[in-house]
């Protein structure tokens, strides 16, 4: 539910803002957001995730995570404040100075709430996570839309972002408060620091792979062209970001429970990889075929130059979701530094691809990113072969894509025929596409509740767990808790 609310509200947010905010304003926000995400990737030093990874968490661990995160956030904000005018001068955008100094306040919100959110995840409190994350995102998007309509431009997106992190942190603290007086020792800090620092290196690599491209491209193209690229890139990244986060939140605690049982871990990881691609491959191919009406709905008719770059970027989604799911496996096996090395190789390929591609404009840049994503997936397979599953890795090369490809062949051709016939009647791409989406929604609703086999065999164990949660919603006692037990989920997934 959390993922559905967030993705739906984000799509509506993009659709409205693209009609009230200029492409240049989107370009400025893209630069500000890219710098913000760099500092937030290191602002809490991975302390929250270190709590999630530990089997036993003492109150002193929580105390150490909180205060060390706040210390790092304070130092980062001072550096960010000083660097802001130089960044603005480098990109020749004077307005960036004040914007960067304001959004830098997010460092404190993130450090204040990160550990609480990770502890909620560790305890499988998904209802509380939905309230903190999903409701904060929904409210912040409503705020952003109102400000955008009233002409606040780039500041509409800035205030929306600030409100989201502030509300999420406050609610996270409400549901999972951290001890302020428990005290902590050097030992408790060391228990978290090594893992946290390794994860921070991975996060820096993740940042460069996702938001770092914006900073690089920002020096290669005009600010309005950057705005077009950023919208296309963010839209195509939404499924990977939120589906990947959902899968990671479900998989990491369960894989920690599995421990060193390699055969059980392999089957669980394979099912997670196959399930992710079963959802994302049809979404990817569907969006490629219907990219024009998608852009018209989400951005408007004056954003046509985003269509081709978006179609090219959509080709990379299956490879990006696969490597994101694999990140969870690397974290559980404590291969943080090895994973960081793989991501650094991807960063080099990404930079080369963007630099070479920019001579052919946004389509060339998009091809550079897509080819680098394929390279990253192959590198991930080699890492798994060498470090984790030395005898079973071949099954991960192509087989996880099988169910998703079958679903795509089953859905896309009939969908296009329906779309074409409706278009002949109404002569409007948006109306025809909307009718198609309604029909597909009815079909998937029927398949989910009545005929889950239509969605593929790898969906069956996940469907069973979801249906149990729905049937027991609102029921207390052991039965309700049993269906949230990660060990039971693991057994049924494999």
C-alpha positions as semicolon CSV with decimal commas, in nm:
position;residue;x (nm);y (nm);z (nm)
1;X;0,000;0,000;0,000
2;X;0,283;0,239;0,086
3;X;0,440;0,192;-0,259
4;X;0,106;0,237;-0,437
5;X;0,027;0,561;-0,252
6;X;0,375;0,704;-0,308
7;X;0,400;0,617;-0,677
8;X;0,044;0,733;-0,755
9;X;0,091;1,062;-0,569
10;X;0,428;1,117;-0,739
11;X;0,281;1,065;-1,084
12;X;0,000;1,311;-1,010
13;X;0,253;1,553;-0,865
14;X;0,467;1,533;-1,180
15;X;0,162;1,576;-1,405
16;X;0,044;1,893;-1,232
17;X;0,385;2,052;-1,173
18;X;0,494;2,002;-1,534
19;X;0,205;2,225;-1,640
20;X;0,282;2,507;-1,396
21;X;0,661;2,502;-1,360
22;X;0,904;2,585;-1,642
23;X;1,163;2,344;-1,781
24;X;1,439;2,574;-1,658
25;X;1,295;2,562;-1,303
26;X;1,297;2,182;-1,321
27;X;1,661;2,204;-1,430
28;X;1,752;2,423;-1,131
29;X;1,566;2,190;-0,894
30;X;1,745;1,892;-1,051
31;X;2,084;2,046;-0,965
32;X;1,975;2,134;-0,610
33;X;1,826;1,789;-0,555
34;X;2,142;1,623;-0,688
35;X;2,368;1,810;-0,443
36;X;2,122;1,748;-0,162
37;X;2,122;1,373;-0,225
38;X;2,501;1,364;-0,223
39;X;2,521;1,509;0,127
40;X;2,225;1,305;0,257
41;X;2,401;0,990;0,137
42;X;2,665;1,054;0,404
43;X;2,477;1,275;0,653
44;X;2,380;0,994;0,893
45;X;2,683;0,773;0,816
46;X;2,474;0,460;0,764
47;X;2,388;0,437;1,134
48;X;2,021;0,358;1,073
49;X;2,098;0,072;0,838
50;X;2,362;-0,056;1,078
51;X;2,085;-0,090;1,340
52;X;1,871;-0,277;1,087
53;X;2,152;-0,521;1,008
54;X;2,235;-0,609;1,370
55;X;2,068;-0,917;1,519
56;X;2,071;-0,771;1,873
57;X;2,014;-0,397;1,922
58;X;2,069;-0,251;2,269
59;X;1,938;0,092;2,379
60;X;2,297;0,217;2,375
61;X;2,324;0,128;2,006
62;X;2,019;0,345;1,933
63;X;2,165;0,629;2,136
64;X;2,499;0,606;1,957
65;X;2,330;0,603;1,614
66;X;2,119;0,909;1,692
67;X;2,389;1,139;1,827
68;X;2,657;1,040;1,578
69;X;2,411;1,099;1,293
70;X;2,325;1,445;1,426
71;X;2,694;1,532;1,462
72;X;2,764;1,435;1,100
73;X;2,457;1,630;0,985
74;X;2,579;1,946;1,162
75;X;2,926;1,924;1,005
76;X;2,780;1,855;0,660
77;X;2,541;2,150;0,680
78;X;2,823;2,392;0,768
79;X;3,029;2,269;0,473
80;X;2,724;2,280;0,246
81;X;2,642;2,635;0,357
82;X;2,995;2,756;0,278
83;X;3,012;2,576;-0,057
84;X;2,672;2,696;-0,187
85;X;2,784;3,021;-0,357
86;X;3,074;2,843;-0,528
87;X;2,840;2,574;-0,660
88;X;2,603;2,844;-0,789
89;X;2,890;3,020;-0,963
90;X;3,016;2,695;-1,121
91;X;2,677;2,628;-1,281
92;X;2,614;3,001;-1,348
93;X;2,284;2,988;-1,157
94;X;2,290;3,254;-0,879
95;X;1,957;3,136;-0,733
96;X;2,122;2,809;-0,630
97;X;2,297;2,976;-0,334
98;X;1,985;3,038;-0,127
99;X;1,813;2,720;-0,252
100;X;2,102;2,498;-0,143
101;X;2,126;2,663;0,198
102;X;1,756;2,608;0,261
103;X;1,738;2,246;0,144
104;X;2,044;2,171;0,356
105;X;1,814;2,172;0,659
106;X;1,703;1,829;0,542
107;X;2,027;1,684;0,680
108;X;1,897;1,729;1,034
109;X;1,552;1,587;0,954
110;X;1,708;1,280;0,794
111;X;1,952;1,218;1,080
112;X;1,678;1,266;1,337
113;X;1,440;1,013;1,179
114;X;1,653;0,760;0,991
115;X;1,725;0,527;1,283
116;X;1,357;0,520;1,386
117;X;1,245;0,430;1,033
118;X;1,501;0,149;1,008
119;X;1,394;0,006;1,344
120;X;1,031;0,006;1,226
121;X;1,145;-0,188;0,920
122;X;1,345;-0,430;1,134
123;X;1,034;-0,505;1,338
124;X;0,812;-0,547;1,027
125;X;0,587;-0,259;1,132
126;X;0,471;-0,187;0,779
127;X;0,151;-0,013;0,884
128;X;0,352;0,244;1,080
129;X;0,597;0,280;0,790
130;X;0,306;0,347;0,557
131;X;0,172;0,619;0,786
132;X;0,514;0,783;0,822
133;X;0,632;0,753;0,463
134;X;0,323;0,728;0,245
135;X;0,116;0,990;0,424
136;X;0,410;1,232;0,442
137;X;0,469;1,193;0,069
138;X;0,100;1,241;-0,010
139;X;0,073;1,556;0,205
140;X;0,398;1,702;0,068
141;X;0,281;1,647;-0,290
142;X;-0,048;1,824;-0,217
143;X;0,148;2,115;-0,070
144;X;0,377;2,126;-0,374
145;X;0,084;2,126;-0,616
146;X;-0,088;2,413;-0,433
147;X;0,232;2,621;-0,430
148;X;0,300;2,536;-0,795
149;X;-0,048;2,652;-0,901
150;X;0,006;2,980;-0,713
151;X;0,327;3,046;-0,907
152;X;0,603;2,960;-0,659
153;X;0,804;2,788;-0,934
154;X;1,110;2,599;-0,814
155;X;1,031;2,690;-0,452
156;X;0,709;2,487;-0,471
157;X;0,922;2,175;-0,510
158;X;1,171;2,286;-0,244
159;X;0,905;2,342;0,025
160;X;0,735;2,017;-0,072
161;X;1,062;1,828;-0,022
162;X;1,131;1,994;0,313
163;X;0,782;1,914;0,442
164;X;0,811;1,547;0,338
165;X;1,132;1,482;0,534
166;X;1,020;1,687;0,833
167;X;0,684;1,508;0,865
168;X;0,839;1,165;0,806
169;X;1,102;1,222;1,077
170;X;0,849;1,347;1,334
171;X;0,611;1,055;1,277
172;X;0,897;0,803;1,272
173;X;1,012;0,934;1,610
174;X;0,653;0,914;1,739
175;X;0,625;0,542;1,656
176;X;0,985;0,447;1,741
177;X;1,142;0,700;1,982
178;X;1,511;0,665;2,051
179;X;1,657;0,681;2,404
180;X;1,816;1,020;2,472
181;X;1,966;0,930;2,809
182;X;2,063;0,566;2,765
183;X;2,424;0,662;2,705
184;X;2,661;0,475;2,478
185;X;3,016;0,348;2,491
186;X;3,292;0,336;2,235
187;X;3,211;-0,031;2,187
188;X;2,851;0,042;2,088
189;X;2,968;0,306;1,842
190;X;3,224;0,068;1,690
191;X;2,956;-0,200;1,653
192;X;2,778;0,031;1,410
193;X;3,061;0,233;1,259
194;X;3,234;-0,028;1,040
195;X;2,914;-0,140;0,871
196;X;2,786;0,219;0,851
197;X;3,100;0,348;0,683
198;X;3,103;0,064;0,432
199;X;2,738;0,129;0,352
200;X;2,814;0,500;0,315
201;X;3,065;0,416;0,041
202;X;2,796;0,215;-0,134
203;X;2,553;0,504;-0,095
204;X;2,800;0,748;-0,247
205;X;2,830;0,513;-0,543
206;X;2,450;0,485;-0,559
207;X;2,428;0,860;-0,553
208;X;2,675;0,900;-0,839
209;X;2,488;0,635;-1,037
210;X;2,151;0,807;-0,988
211;X;2,176;1,177;-0,902
212;X;2,541;1,228;-0,993
213;X;2,451;1,198;-1,362
214;X;2,247;1,518;-1,321
215;X;2,553;1,715;-1,207
216;X;2,759;1,578;-1,496
217;X;2,491;1,639;-1,759
218;X;2,425;1,986;-1,611
219;X;2,764;2,100;-1,744
220;X;2,707;1,943;-2,087
221;X;2,362;2,076;-2,179
222;X;2,159;2,399;-2,123
223;X;1,950;2,423;-1,804
224;X;1,616;2,379;-1,986
225;X;1,743;2,065;-2,162
226;X;1,859;1,936;-1,823
227;X;1,503;1,991;-1,699
228;X;1,369;1,772;-1,982
229;X;1,623;1,497;-1,911
230;X;1,557;1,508;-1,537
231;X;1,181;1,460;-1,581
232;X;1,234;1,166;-1,821
233;X;1,495;1,009;-1,592
234;X;1,291;1,056;-1,272
235;X;0,975;0,912;-1,427
236;X;1,157;0,601;-1,551
237;X;1,333;0,565;-1,214
238;X;1,013;0,565;-1,005
239;X;0,934;0,193;-1,057
240;X;1,294;0,092;-0,979
241;X;1,318;0,320;-0,679
242;X;0,997;0,225;-0,502
243;X;0,962;-0,135;-0,614
244;X;1,330;-0,190;-0,533
245;X;1,290;-0,031;-0,190
246;X;0,982;-0,244;-0,121
247;X;1,161;-0,565;-0,218
248;X;1,467;-0,470;-0,013
249;X;1,256;-0,394;0,294
250;X;1,093;-0,736;0,266
251;X;1,407;-0,929;0,178
252;X;1,679;-0,791;0,407
253;X;1,522;-0,889;0,744
254;X;1,426;-1,231;0,605
255;X;1,773;-1,298;0,460
256;X;1,926;-1,199;0,793
257;X;1,707;-1,470;0,952
258;X;1,825;-1,727;0,696
259;X;2,190;-1,664;0,785
260;X;2,450;-1,893;0,624
261;X;2,215;-2,153;0,474
262;X;2,330;-2,100;0,115
263;X;2,074;-2,321;-0,060
264;X;1,782;-2,162;0,124
265;X;1,927;-1,815;0,066
266;X;1,972;-1,880;-0,306
267;X;1,613;-1,994;-0,354
268;X;1,481;-1,694;-0,161
269;X;1,702;-1,450;-0,354
270;X;1,610;-1,604;-0,688
271;X;1,237;-1,579;-0,612
272;X;1,280;-1,214;-0,513
273;X;1,471;-1,140;-0,834
274;X;1,215;-1,319;-1,050
275;X;0,922;-1,151;-0,875
276;X;1,077;-0,806;-0,925
277;X;1,128;-0,863;-1,296
278;X;0,782;-1,017;-1,331
279;X;0,646;-0,679;-1,230
280;X;0,900;-0,449;-1,394
281;X;0,951;-0,606;-1,738
282;X;0,583;-0,567;-1,839
283;X;0,584;-0,212;-1,698
284;X;0,900;-0,133;-1,895
285;X;0,780;-0,266;-2,232
286;X;0,430;-0,126;-2,182
287;X;0,572;0,221;-2,115
288;X;0,801;0,200;-2,419
289;X;0,510;0,117;-2,651
290;X;0,282;0,383;-2,500
291;X;0,549;0,645;-2,421
292;X;0,373;0,922;-2,616
293;X;0,041;0,919;-2,424
294;X;0,234;0,863;-2,099
295;X;0,435;1,182;-2,159
296;X;0,123;1,374;-2,264
297;X;-0,052;1,275;-1,940
298;X;0,241;1,314;-1,699
299;X;0,410;1,618;-1,851
300;X;0,191;1,770;-2,121
301;X;0,207;1,812;-2,497
302;X;0,493;2,066;-2,479
303;X;0,732;1,798;-2,344
304;X;0,750;1,587;-2,661
305;X;1,131;1,599;-2,661
306;X;1,121;1,376;-2,349
307;X;0,957;1,084;-2,534
308;X;1,258;0,926;-2,709
309;X;1,500;0,961;-2,411
310;X;1,234;0,805;-2,186
311;X;1,184;0,509;-2,422
312;X;1,559;0,443;-2,429
313;X;1,593;0,473;-2,050
314;X;1,304;0,232;-1,998
315;X;1,516;-0,043;-2,158
316;X;1,750;-0,025;-1,858
317;X;1,483;-0,086;-1,592
318;X;1,510;-0,469;-1,567
319;X;1,888;-0,448;-1,524
320;X;1,863;-0,167;-1,269
321;X;1,603;-0,346;-1,054
322;X;1,810;-0,667;-1,061
323;X;2,123;-0,492;-0,934
324;X;1,917;-0,309;-0,669
325;X;1,778;-0,640;-0,539
326;X;2,131;-0,781;-0,540
327;X;2,242;-0,492;-0,318
328;X;2,026;-0,643;-0,042
329;X;2,213;-0,973;-0,076
330;X;2,550;-0,796;-0,060
331;X;2,445;-0,611;0,256
332;X;2,332;-0,931;0,430
333;X;2,655;-1,111;0,339
334;X;2,852;-0,810;0,464
335;X;3,017;-0,763;0,122
336;X;2,981;-0,387;0,147
337;X;3,328;-0,296;0,021
338;X;3,321;-0,549;-0,262
339;X;2,985;-0,409;-0,367
340;X;3,125;-0,057;-0,354
341;X;3,404;-0,163;-0,590
342;X;3,148;-0,299;-0,838
343;X;2,952;0,023;-0,822
344;X;3,267;0,226;-0,883
345;X;3,324;0,031;-1,205
346;X;2,967;0,113;-1,305
347;X;3,031;0,479;-1,231
348;X;3,325;0,483;-1,473
349;X;3,116;0,315;-1,745
350;X;2,833;0,562;-1,677
351;X;3,059;0,866;-1,707
352;X;3,210;0,740;-2,032
353;X;2,867;0,657;-2,174
354;X;2,725;1,001;-2,090
355;X;3,029;1,187;-2,223
356;X;3,032;1,001;-2,554
357;X;2,654;1,009;-2,583
358;X;2,611;1,384;-2,526
359;X;2,741;1,450;-2,879
360;X;2,409;1,301;-2,998
361;X;2,195;1,497;-2,752
362;X;1,958;1,348;-2,495
363;X;1,900;1,025;-2,694
364;X;2,277;0,963;-2,696
365;X;2,303;1,031;-2,322
366;X;2,014;0,792;-2,261
367;X;2,184;0,517;-2,460
368;X;2,503;0,571;-2,260
369;X;2,313;0,524;-1,932
370;X;2,130;0,214;-2,061
371;X;2,447;0,039;-2,182
372;X;2,620;0,118;-1,853
373;X;2,325;-0,043;-1,669
374;X;2,372;-0,363;-1,870
375;X;2,743;-0,363;-1,782
376;X;2,654;-0,316;-1,414
377;X;2,417;-0,615;-1,421
378;X;2,683;-0,841;-1,574
379;X;2,936;-0,720;-1,316
380;X;2,686;-0,801;-1,040
381;X;2,651;-1,157;-1,172
382;X;3,031;-1,198;-1,162
383;X;3,042;-1,068;-0,803
384;X;2,774;-1,317;-0,695
385;X;2,958;-1,599;-0,873
386;X;3,287;-1,520;-0,701
387;X;3,162;-1,435;-0,352
388;X;2,820;-1,586;-0,279
389;X;2,670;-1,857;-0,502
390;X;2,971;-2,017;-0,670
391;X;2,785;-2,313;-0,820
392;X;2,431;-2,182;-0,886
393;X;2,502;-1,837;-1,029
394;X;2,423;-1,940;-1,392
395;X;2,052;-1,952;-1,307
396;X;2,064;-1,582;-1,225
397;X;2,194;-1,472;-1,564
398;X;1,876;-1,492;-1,775
399;X;1,622;-1,713;-1,599
400;X;1,482;-1,445;-1,362
401;X;1,364;-1,252;-1,669
402;X;1,161;-1,545;-1,809
403;X;0,833;-1,490;-1,628
404;X;0,842;-1,116;-1,695
405;X;0,900;-1,170;-2,067
406;X;0,608;-1,413;-2,087
407;X;0,382;-1,166;-1,909
408;X;0,493;-0,893;-2,149
409;X;0,411;-1,107;-2,453
410;X;0,078;-1,197;-2,298
411;X;-0,019;-0,835;-2,219
412;X;0,142;-0,588;-2,465
413;X;0,014;-0,707;-2,809
414;X;-0,353;-0,736;-2,702
415;X;-0,321;-0,404;-2,517
416;X;-0,196;-0,227;-2,829
417;X;-0,479;-0,373;-3,040
418;X;-0,736;-0,248;-2,788
419;X;-0,566;0,094;-2,775
420;X;-0,562;0,121;-3,156
421;X;-0,931;0,028;-3,188
422;X;-1,035;0,278;-2,920
423;X;-0,818;0,545;-3,086
424;X;-1,004;0,490;-3,415
425;X;-1,329;0,566;-3,231
426;X;-1,231;0,865;-3,014
427;X;-0,936;1,015;-3,211
428;X;-0,763;1,118;-2,888
429;X;-0,450;0,945;-2,758
430;X;-0,503;1,039;-2,394
431;X;-0,864;0,915;-2,386
432;X;-0,771;0,593;-2,568
433;X;-0,484;0,529;-2,328
434;X;-0,704;0,605;-2,025
435;X;-0,965;0,354;-2,144
436;X;-0,690;0,095;-2,193
437;X;-0,556;0,154;-1,841
438;X;-0,903;0,107;-1,692
439;X;-0,948;-0,223;-1,877
440;X;-0,602;-0,341;-1,771
441;X;-0,680;-0,243;-1,411
442;X;-0,994;-0,458;-1,421
443;X;-0,799;-0,748;-1,568
444;X;-0,518;-0,732;-1,312
445;X;-0,767;-0,696;-1,027
446;X;-0,943;-1,012;-1,146
447;X;-0,612;-1,195;-1,197
448;X;-0,483;-1,096;-0,854
449;X;-0,792;-1,200;-0,656
450;X;-0,932;-1,482;-0,870
451;X;-0,669;-1,621;-1,108
452;X;-0,317;-1,542;-0,976
453;X;-0,173;-1,812;-1,204
454;X;-0,224;-1,565;-1,491
455;X;0,051;-1,353;-1,335
456;X;0,304;-1,640;-1,336
457;X;0,416;-1,911;-1,098
458;X;0,671;-1,688;-0,922
459;X;0,392;-1,458;-0,810
460;X;0,205;-1,738;-0,628
461;X;0,396;-1,739;-0,294
462;X;0,387;-1,360;-0,272
463;X;0,015;-1,360;-0,356
464;X;-0,050;-1,615;-0,081
465;X;0,124;-1,400;0,179
466;X;-0,057;-1,084;0,070
467;X;-0,397;-1,255;0,079
468;X;-0,328;-1,386;0,429
469;X;-0,242;-1,035;0,543
470;X;-0,564;-0,898;0,387
471;X;-0,782;-1,168;0,548
472;X;-0,627;-1,111;0,888
473;X;-0,624;-0,733;0,871
474;X;-0,769;-0,592;1,183
475;X;-0,740;-0,919;1,374
476;X;-0,518;-0,923;1,680
477;X;-0,350;-1,205;1,859
478;X;-0,103;-1,465;1,747
479;X;-0,269;-1,541;1,416
480;X;-0,228;-1,185;1,294
481;X;0,136;-1,180;1,401
482;X;0,210;-1,516;1,255
483;X;0,146;-1,396;0,902
484;X;0,404;-1,123;0,947
485;X;0,671;-1,360;1,076
486;X;0,970;-1,335;0,841
487;X;1,069;-1,697;0,894
488;X;0,727;-1,817;0,779
489;X;0,748;-1,583;0,480
490;X;1,088;-1,727;0,390
491;X;0,962;-2,085;0,408
492;X;0,667;-2,010;0,179
493;X;0,876;-1,806;-0,067
494;X;1,117;-2,091;-0,128
